[in-house]
Amino acid sequence: MSQPPSSNPNFSRAVPEGDDRERSVCADCGFVDYENPKIVVGAVATIALSDGERILLCRRAIAPRRGFWTLPAGYLELNEAPAAGAAREAWEEARAKLEIDQLLAIYAIERISQVQLIYRARLLDTAVSAGPESEEVGLFAWDEIPWSELAFPSVEWALAHWRETCGQAAFAPRANPAGDTGRMTGRFAAG
């Protein structure tokens, strides 16, 4: 079994020829170990009930931000289509079955080298329950969302972008809000 480049004594940090940044490079063969951003996939999953639309949220049972509410989301697996990954994450975290509608947003979280692909989806039924990474799950009306207990700024962004695109059959995927500092504000709770 080979060692990862970070622990292999034959790898060192250097700027490869023709590159402009330091990388892990094998001293023996010149192999460059490119480090790339992580891809997160998730969904704003909703269901129409007799008393209005409900949004699926999960209370995190794992770090970071354990105990805070989030959308069902997680890392894309190798050889997995992004929409399939979003549906898989909803099943793993909330035992929820989804029908993916379309790509809602692409968020760049540069400080942690992460790209998030968030889909708009329809929850196929209300039979949801906490998976191993969730303490609990809930179906929330817009005015019931626990805005002060959301885990990440991108959850707030995705909810706002979902609301903005409600009723639209087609739209361009949204992105990080302009000038957003990545801090939780709860500003989307009203309106």
Buried (B, 14 or more C-beta within 10 A) or exposed (E): EEEEBEEBEEBEEBEBEEEEEEBBBBEEEEBBEEEEEEBBBBBBBBBEEEEEBBBBBBBBBEEEBEEBBBBBBBEBEEEBEBBEBBBBBBBBBBBBBBEBBBBBBEBEBEEEEBBBBBBBBBBEEEEBEBBEBBBBBBBBEBEEBBBEBBBBBBBBBBBBBBBEBEEEEEEEBBEBBEEBEBEBEEEBBEE
